[in-house]
Amino acid sequence: MAILGDNIKAAFEIKEQAVKEADSVYEKSISAAAIKNPRISEINTLLSGIGASLMMAALSGDTDKIAKLKTESEALSKEKKQLLEAAGVKEKEC
């Protein structure tokens, strides 16, 4: 039974390492695309700000503000996805 547990643990560690490597490649691809197209970095900054604003709106219970911020976030995320696709960056596979 210990051998089976060791095999499962080893398989999990291999998979975990592969995920880390894929994440690293993905992040490097995004960074390279952002250097070529600064709008990607600008969108990231805007999305971070929207995230903080969403937390504040949620705490205050301002549902109109939450809806507005969600719409802005979705539009920016869509634009970012299009820019990344145009730069040849494939979506991250999980």
Residue pairs with C-beta under 8 A, 6 or more apart in sequence:
19 94
22 92
22 93
23 92
26 89
26 92
29 87
29 88
29 89
29 90
30 40
30 84
30 89
32 87
33 40
33 83
33 84
33 87
33 88
33 89
34 40
34 41
34 44
36 87
37 83
37 87
39 79
39 83
40 80
40 83
40 84
40 87
43 76
43 79
43 80
43 83
44 80
46 72
46 76
47 73
47 76
47 77
47 80
50 69
50 72
50 73
50 76
51 73
53 65
53 69
54 66
54 69
54 70
54 73
57 65
57 66
57 69
58 66
81 91
